[in-house]
Amino acid sequence: MSQEKKNYNLVIGVIALLAIIILIAVIGWFVSKPKPLIIQGEVEASEYRVSGKVPGRVEELYVREGQMVQKGDTVVFIDSPEVRAKLAQARGAVAAAQAQNRMAQNGARREQITGAYELWQQALVQEDVMKKSFDRVQKLFDQKVISAQKYDETKAKYDASVAQAKAAKSQYDMAVAGARAEDKEAAQALVDRANGALQEVEGYLGELYLTAPSDGIISATFPKVGELVGQGSPIMTVTDLSDIWFTFNVREDYLHGLQQGDKIQVEIPALDGKVINATVTYRAVRESYATWKATKETGMYDAKTFEVRAVPTQAVDGIYPGMTAILKNAKR
């Protein structure tokens, strides 16, 4: 009876030992079992900055952060007294150039033409008088009645009257013909230049009312009403929610199944774990100074990190930039 009891205890001990060994093995298997690889990324979207070409003061903001806008909607008005002053100057320059051009195209006034004609007639009368005087002196000189000096003086006066009559005729012809072709072209060029300057200022005037460059949501506004903004300074950001993608930073030894064109599944915790089908569209190495990881100490190689982008295959309601995205079924 004592021997049987010993055998029974031995069996019990062996069974307990086997149970302990099995339990340790199961625990060791669970402990050593590789954990599922989790690659976390985020949702991103195209962003557009609203900025103006002219400096000024923010007079009015027509939208608020979180408000949806359509492309072309007016979102802000910038007041710029300098642009209005330049507009007045440009308009004045155009008016002056146009007046000068009309003067060149129309020629001299009627009064100027009449005055030039009268001066020409006066010069002709003077020429006729001097012609008669010269003819009389010529006869007397031929008869050797007067000296050569008197003859020369009369001839000089006659030549001067002829030249004066020709000059008066030229002035009259010029008044009748008007400005030269070159002067007319120069006047027209001044008008064109003034109109160009006016169009430039009017273009800046249109930049005082800024519009949304795309459909989307106002995700940020920077200055407040009344603050000064410089040329090109961003005033607000419009996020296009129709242009969404997922971005992941993946170590190069985990890039299996992440080639361009591959289909993947992405889980969005913010949407109650909704799984979205997406297509890999971009893959490129990140800057080595920020993503390089030394693994030689474990007998491996130096691993680099790649940026992987994927675009949803269809529109997703309720998704916003900044949400966490988890890559499903990632492989080591």
Contacts in CASP RR format, 6 or more apart in sequence:
PFRMAT RR
TARGET T0000
AUTHOR 0000-0000-0000
METHOD contacts of the structure
MODEL  1
MSQEKKNYNLVIGVIALLAIIILIAVIGWFVSKPKPLIIQGEVEASEYRV
SGKVPGRVEELYVREGQMVQKGDTVVFIDSPEVRAKLAQARGAVAAAQAQ
NRMAQNGARREQITGAYELWQQALVQEDVMKKSFDRVQKLFDQKVISAQK
YDETKAKYDASVAQAKAAKSQYDMAVAGARAEDKEAAQALVDRANGALQE
VEGYLGELYLTAPSDGIISATFPKVGELVGQGSPIMTVTDLSDIWFTFNV
REDYLHGLQQGDKIQVEIPALDGKVINATVTYRAVRESYATWKATKETGM
YDAKTFEVRAVPTQAVDGIYPGMTAILKNAKR
34 332 0 8 1.000
36 330 0 8 1.000
37 254 0 8 1.000
37 330 0 8 1.000
37 331 0 8 1.000
37 332 0 8 1.000
38 326 0 8 1.000
38 327 0 8 1.000
38 330 0 8 1.000
39 248 0 8 1.000
39 250 0 8 1.000
39 254 0 8 1.000
39 326 0 8 1.000
39 327 0 8 1.000
39 330 0 8 1.000
40 248 0 8 1.000
40 324 0 8 1.000
40 325 0 8 1.000
40 326 0 8 1.000
40 327 0 8 1.000
41 246 0 8 1.000
41 247 0 8 1.000
41 248 0 8 1.000
41 249 0 8 1.000
41 324 0 8 1.000
41 325 0 8 1.000
41 326 0 8 1.000
41 327 0 8 1.000
42 246 0 8 1.000
42 247 0 8 1.000
42 321 0 8 1.000
42 322 0 8 1.000
42 323 0 8 1.000
42 324 0 8 1.000
42 325 0 8 1.000
43 244 0 8 1.000
43 245 0 8 1.000
43 246 0 8 1.000
43 268 0 8 1.000
43 319 0 8 1.000
43 320 0 8 1.000
43 321 0 8 1.000
43 322 0 8 1.000
43 323 0 8 1.000
43 324 0 8 1.000
43 325 0 8 1.000
44 244 0 8 1.000
44 245 0 8 1.000
44 246 0 8 1.000
44 247 0 8 1.000
44 321 0 8 1.000
44 322 0 8 1.000
45 239 0 8 1.000
45 240 0 8 1.000
45 241 0 8 1.000
45 243 0 8 1.000
45 244 0 8 1.000
45 245 0 8 1.000
45 320 0 8 1.000
45 321 0 8 1.000
46 214 0 8 1.000
46 239 0 8 1.000
46 240 0 8 1.000
46 243 0 8 1.000
47 219 0 8 1.000
47 237 0 8 1.000
47 238 0 8 1.000
47 239 0 8 1.000
47 240 0 8 1.000
48 212 0 8 1.000
48 213 0 8 1.000
48 214 0 8 1.000
48 237 0 8 1.000
48 238 0 8 1.000
48 239 0 8 1.000
48 240 0 8 1.000
49 234 0 8 1.000
49 236 0 8 1.000
49 237 0 8 1.000
50 75 0 8 1.000
50 76 0 8 1.000
50 210 0 8 1.000
50 211 0 8 1.000
50 212 0 8 1.000
50 213 0 8 1.000
50 234 0 8 1.000
50 235 0 8 1.000
50 236 0 8 1.000
50 237 0 8 1.000
50 238 0 8 1.000
51 210 0 8 1.000
51 232 0 8 1.000
51 233 0 8 1.000
51 234 0 8 1.000
51 235 0 8 1.000
52 78 0 8 1.000
52 207 0 8 1.000
52 210 0 8 1.000
52 229 0 8 1.000
52 231 0 8 1.000
52 232 0 8 1.000
52 233 0 8 1.000
52 235 0 8 1.000
53 204 0 8 1.000
53 207 0 8 1.000
53 231 0 8 1.000
53 232 0 8 1.000
54 78 0 8 1.000
54 80 0 8 1.000
54 82 0 8 1.000
54 83 0 8 1.000
54 204 0 8 1.000
54 207 0 8 1.000
54 208 0 8 1.000
54 231 0 8 1.000
55 80 0 8 1.000
55 82 0 8 1.000
55 228 0 8 1.000
55 229 0 8 1.000
55 230 0 8 1.000
55 231 0 8 1.000
55 233 0 8 1.000
56 78 0 8 1.000
56 79 0 8 1.000
56 80 0 8 1.000
56 82 0 8 1.000
56 228 0 8 1.000
56 229 0 8 1.000
56 230 0 8 1.000
57 78 0 8 1.000
57 79 0 8 1.000
57 80 0 8 1.000
57 226 0 8 1.000
57 227 0 8 1.000
57 228 0 8 1.000
57 229 0 8 1.000
58 76 0 8 1.000
58 77 0 8 1.000
58 78 0 8 1.000
58 79 0 8 1.000
58 223 0 8 1.000
58 224 0 8 1.000
58 225 0 8 1.000
58 226 0 8 1.000
58 227 0 8 1.000
58 228 0 8 1.000
58 229 0 8 1.000
58 235 0 8 1.000
59 77 0 8 1.000
59 78 0 8 1.000
59 79 0 8 1.000
59 225 0 8 1.000
59 226 0 8 1.000
60 76 0 8 1.000
60 77 0 8 1.000
60 225 0 8 1.000
61 75 0 8 1.000
61 76 0 8 1.000
61 221 0 8 1.000
61 225 0 8 1.000
61 236 0 8 1.000
62 73 0 8 1.000
62 74 0 8 1.000
62 75 0 8 1.000
62 76 0 8 1.000
62 77 0 8 1.000
63 69 0 8 1.000
63 73 0 8 1.000
63 75 0 8 1.000
63 76 0 8 1.000
63 218 0 8 1.000
63 236 0 8 1.000
64 218 0 8 1.000
64 221 0 8 1.000
65 218 0 8 1.000
65 219 0 8 1.000
65 220 0 8 1.000
65 221 0 8 1.000
66 217 0 8 1.000
66 218 0 8 1.000
66 219 0 8 1.000
67 217 0 8 1.000
67 218 0 8 1.000
68 215 0 8 1.000
68 216 0 8 1.000
68 217 0 8 1.000
68 218 0 8 1.000
69 75 0 8 1.000
69 212 0 8 1.000
69 215 0 8 1.000
69 216 0 8 1.000
69 217 0 8 1.000
69 218 0 8 1.000
69 238 0 8 1.000
70 212 0 8 1.000
70 215 0 8 1.000
70 216 0 8 1.000
71 211 0 8 1.000
71 212 0 8 1.000
71 213 0 8 1.000
71 214 0 8 1.000
71 215 0 8 1.000
72 211 0 8 1.000
72 212 0 8 1.000
72 213 0 8 1.000
73 211 0 8 1.000
73 212 0 8 1.000
74 209 0 8 1.000
74 210 0 8 1.000
74 211 0 8 1.000
75 210 0 8 1.000
75 211 0 8 1.000
75 212 0 8 1.000
75 218 0 8 1.000
75 236 0 8 1.000
76 209 0 8 1.000
76 210 0 8 1.000
76 235 0 8 1.000
76 236 0 8 1.000
77 208 0 8 1.000
77 209 0 8 1.000
77 210 0 8 1.000
78 207 0 8 1.000
78 208 0 8 1.000
78 209 0 8 1.000
78 210 0 8 1.000
78 229 0 8 1.000
79 208 0 8 1.000
80 204 0 8 1.000
80 208 0 8 1.000
83 201 0 8 1.000
83 204 0 8 1.000
83 205 0 8 1.000
83 208 0 8 1.000
84 205 0 8 1.000
86 201 0 8 1.000
86 204 0 8 1.000
87 198 0 8 1.000
87 201 0 8 1.000
87 202 0 8 1.000
87 205 0 8 1.000
90 194 0 8 1.000
90 197 0 8 1.000
90 198 0 8 1.000
90 200 0 8 1.000
90 201 0 8 1.000
90 202 0 8 1.000
91 198 0 8 1.000
92 194 0 8 1.000
93 194 0 8 1.000
93 197 0 8 1.000
93 198 0 8 1.000
94 191 0 8 1.000
94 194 0 8 1.000
94 195 0 8 1.000
94 197 0 8 1.000
94 198 0 8 1.000
96 194 0 8 1.000
97 187 0 8 1.000
97 190 0 8 1.000
97 191 0 8 1.000
97 193 0 8 1.000
97 194 0 8 1.000
98 191 0 8 1.000
98 194 0 8 1.000
100 187 0 8 1.000
100 190 0 8 1.000
101 184 0 8 1.000
101 187 0 8 1.000
101 188 0 8 1.000
101 190 0 8 1.000
101 191 0 8 1.000
103 179 0 8 1.000
103 187 0 8 1.000
104 179 0 8 1.000
104 183 0 8 1.000
104 184 0 8 1.000
104 186 0 8 1.000
104 187 0 8 1.000
105 179 0 8 1.000
105 184 0 8 1.000
105 187 0 8 1.000
107 175 0 8 1.000
107 178 0 8 1.000
107 179 0 8 1.000
108 116 0 8 1.000
108 174 0 8 1.000
108 175 0 8 1.000
108 176 0 8 1.000
108 178 0 8 1.000
112 175 0 8 1.000
113 172 0 8 1.000
113 175 0 8 1.000
113 176 0 8 1.000
116 168 0 8 1.000
116 171 0 8 1.000
116 172 0 8 1.000
116 174 0 8 1.000
116 175 0 8 1.000
117 172 0 8 1.000
119 168 0 8 1.000
119 171 0 8 1.000
119 172 0 8 1.000
120 165 0 8 1.000
120 168 0 8 1.000
120 169 0 8 1.000
120 171 0 8 1.000
120 172 0 8 1.000
122 168 0 8 1.000
123 161 0 8 1.000
123 164 0 8 1.000
123 165 0 8 1.000
123 167 0 8 1.000
123 168 0 8 1.000
123 169 0 8 1.000
124 165 0 8 1.000
124 168 0 8 1.000
126 161 0 8 1.000
126 164 0 8 1.000
126 165 0 8 1.000
127 158 0 8 1.000
127 161 0 8 1.000
127 162 0 8 1.000
127 164 0 8 1.000
127 165 0 8 1.000
129 161 0 8 1.000
130 154 0 8 1.000
130 157 0 8 1.000
130 158 0 8 1.000
130 160 0 8 1.000
130 161 0 8 1.000
130 162 0 8 1.000
131 158 0 8 1.000
131 161 0 8 1.000
133 154 0 8 1.000
133 157 0 8 1.000
133 158 0 8 1.000
134 154 0 8 1.000
134 155 0 8 1.000
134 157 0 8 1.000
134 158 0 8 1.000
137 146 0 8 1.000
137 150 0 8 1.000
137 151 0 8 1.000
137 154 0 8 1.000
137 155 0 8 1.000
138 151 0 8 1.000
140 146 0 8 1.000
141 148 0 8 1.000
141 150 0 8 1.000
141 151 0 8 1.000
179 187 0 8 1.000
210 235 0 8 1.000
212 238 0 8 1.000
213 238 0 8 1.000
214 238 0 8 1.000
214 240 0 8 1.000
215 240 0 8 1.000
215 242 0 8 1.000
216 238 0 8 1.000
216 239 0 8 1.000
216 240 0 8 1.000
216 241 0 8 1.000
216 242 0 8 1.000
217 238 0 8 1.000
217 239 0 8 1.000
217 241 0 8 1.000
218 236 0 8 1.000
218 237 0 8 1.000
218 238 0 8 1.000
218 239 0 8 1.000
219 237 0 8 1.000
219 238 0 8 1.000
219 239 0 8 1.000
219 321 0 8 1.000
220 236 0 8 1.000
220 237 0 8 1.000
221 235 0 8 1.000
221 236 0 8 1.000
221 237 0 8 1.000
222 233 0 8 1.000
222 234 0 8 1.000
222 235 0 8 1.000
222 236 0 8 1.000
223 229 0 8 1.000
223 233 0 8 1.000
223 235 0 8 1.000
229 235 0 8 1.000
239 321 0 8 1.000
241 319 0 8 1.000
241 320 0 8 1.000
242 315 0 8 1.000
244 311 0 8 1.000
244 312 0 8 1.000
244 316 0 8 1.000
244 319 0 8 1.000
244 321 0 8 1.000
245 281 0 8 1.000
245 309 0 8 1.000
245 310 0 8 1.000
245 311 0 8 1.000
245 312 0 8 1.000
246 266 0 8 1.000
246 278 0 8 1.000
246 309 0 8 1.000
246 310 0 8 1.000
246 311 0 8 1.000
246 312 0 8 1.000
246 325 0 8 1.000
247 307 0 8 1.000
247 308 0 8 1.000
247 309 0 8 1.000
247 325 0 8 1.000
248 307 0 8 1.000
248 308 0 8 1.000
248 309 0 8 1.000
248 310 0 8 1.000
248 325 0 8 1.000
248 327 0 8 1.000
249 286 0 8 1.000
249 291 0 8 1.000
249 305 0 8 1.000
249 306 0 8 1.000
249 307 0 8 1.000
249 308 0 8 1.000
250 258 0 8 1.000
250 305 0 8 1.000
250 306 0 8 1.000
250 307 0 8 1.000
250 308 0 8 1.000
250 327 0 8 1.000
251 293 0 8 1.000
251 303 0 8 1.000
251 304 0 8 1.000
251 305 0 8 1.000
251 306 0 8 1.000
252 285 0 8 1.000
252 303 0 8 1.000
252 304 0 8 1.000
252 305 0 8 1.000
252 306 0 8 1.000
253 303 0 8 1.000
253 332 0 8 1.000
254 330 0 8 1.000
254 331 0 8 1.000
254 332 0 8 1.000
255 283 0 8 1.000
255 306 0 8 1.000
255 308 0 8 1.000
256 331 0 8 1.000
256 332 0 8 1.000
257 264 0 8 1.000
257 331 0 8 1.000
258 264 0 8 1.000
258 280 0 8 1.000
258 283 0 8 1.000
258 308 0 8 1.000
259 280 0 8 1.000
259 283 0 8 1.000
260 280 0 8 1.000
260 281 0 8 1.000
260 282 0 8 1.000
260 283 0 8 1.000
261 279 0 8 1.000
261 280 0 8 1.000
261 281 0 8 1.000
262 279 0 8 1.000
262 280 0 8 1.000
263 277 0 8 1.000
263 278 0 8 1.000
263 279 0 8 1.000
263 280 0 8 1.000
263 313 0 8 1.000
264 277 0 8 1.000
264 278 0 8 1.000
264 279 0 8 1.000
264 280 0 8 1.000
264 310 0 8 1.000
264 327 0 8 1.000
264 328 0 8 1.000
264 329 0 8 1.000
265 275 0 8 1.000
265 276 0 8 1.000
265 277 0 8 1.000
265 278 0 8 1.000
265 327 0 8 1.000
265 328 0 8 1.000
265 329 0 8 1.000
266 275 0 8 1.000
266 276 0 8 1.000
266 277 0 8 1.000
266 278 0 8 1.000
266 310 0 8 1.000
266 312 0 8 1.000
266 325 0 8 1.000
266 326 0 8 1.000
266 327 0 8 1.000
266 328 0 8 1.000
267 273 0 8 1.000
267 274 0 8 1.000
267 275 0 8 1.000
267 276 0 8 1.000
267 325 0 8 1.000
267 326 0 8 1.000
267 328 0 8 1.000
268 274 0 8 1.000
268 275 0 8 1.000
268 276 0 8 1.000
268 316 0 8 1.000
268 319 0 8 1.000
268 323 0 8 1.000
268 324 0 8 1.000
268 325 0 8 1.000
268 326 0 8 1.000
269 323 0 8 1.000
269 324 0 8 1.000
269 326 0 8 1.000
270 320 0 8 1.000
270 323 0 8 1.000
270 324 0 8 1.000
271 316 0 8 1.000
271 318 0 8 1.000
271 319 0 8 1.000
271 323 0 8 1.000
274 316 0 8 1.000
275 328 0 8 1.000
276 312 0 8 1.000
276 316 0 8 1.000
277 312 0 8 1.000
277 313 0 8 1.000
277 314 0 8 1.000
278 310 0 8 1.000
278 311 0 8 1.000
278 312 0 8 1.000
278 313 0 8 1.000
279 310 0 8 1.000
279 311 0 8 1.000
279 313 0 8 1.000
280 308 0 8 1.000
280 309 0 8 1.000
280 310 0 8 1.000
281 309 0 8 1.000
281 310 0 8 1.000
281 311 0 8 1.000
282 307 0 8 1.000
282 308 0 8 1.000
282 309 0 8 1.000
283 306 0 8 1.000
283 307 0 8 1.000
283 308 0 8 1.000
283 309 0 8 1.000
284 306 0 8 1.000
284 307 0 8 1.000
285 304 0 8 1.000
285 305 0 8 1.000
285 306 0 8 1.000
285 307 0 8 1.000
286 304 0 8 1.000
286 305 0 8 1.000
286 306 0 8 1.000
286 307 0 8 1.000
288 304 0 8 1.000
291 304 0 8 1.000
291 305 0 8 1.000
292 302 0 8 1.000
292 303 0 8 1.000
292 304 0 8 1.000
292 305 0 8 1.000
293 302 0 8 1.000
293 303 0 8 1.000
293 304 0 8 1.000
293 305 0 8 1.000
294 302 0 8 1.000
295 301 0 8 1.000
295 302 0 8 1.000
295 303 0 8 1.000
296 302 0 8 1.000
END
